[in-house]
Amino acid sequence: MSHPTTLKPPWTALIDHAGGVSRLAADLRVTRNTLHAWGKGKRVPSPAMRESVNAWARRRQLPEPFSGA
């Protein structure tokens, strides 16, 4: 049984839309650990990856996790 995900709201919207952490990680081509680290603010991806994640969210009309807002 997996542990509940406790990430910030922009990330929870992306995870819900993708159908789970594993699917979002697969869509973004990163590991689940990387996704959790980003969502918890423990690591920051490269500028290119931040834009890639934001673009994924924009295409689905979801909040952008790296919008800076």
N, C-alpha and C positions, 0 to 999 in steps of 0.2 A: 504494500500500500504506500502511495506517495504522500509526502508531507504537503500541507497546504502552502500555497504561494502567498507571500506577503510582500508585494511590490507596490510601488507608488502608482496612483491612478492612471497615468498615461500608459504604463506598461500593462496594467490589468485589462484595459480596453483592447490592446493589441493581442494579448493572450486569449481573451474571450473570443475575439473575432477569428483568430487562427485555429482555435479548437484545442488549445492547451499549450503549455510551455514547450513541449517537445516539438510540436508542429511549428510554432513560431521560430524556434531555434533552427529547425530544418529549413524553413523558408528564408531565413536570414543567413543561413550557412555558417552558423556558429554553434558552439556547444551549449548545453543547458547551463553549465557553470558560468560561462561567459555572459549569457543572458541574465542570470541572477545577479552577477557582479555589476552589470550595467544598471539593472533595475534598482539595485540597492545603493547605487552611487559609489561603490567601492572601486570601480575602474571606469575609465572613460575611453571609448573607442577612438580610432583615428578620425580626423575630419571627414575623410571619404566614407568611412563606415557610418558615421553619424548621419551624413546626408543620405546614404543608402537606406538606413532605418527610417528616417523621416519621410523619404520618398515612398517607402512601403506603406507607411501610415497614411500619407496624403492620398495615394491611389485608392485607399479604402475609406476615405473621409473620416479618419480617426485622428485623435490628438497626437501631435508629434512629440515624442519623448525628449528630443534634443532641440526643441524650439527656442529654448532660453527664456521663455515667458513664464 
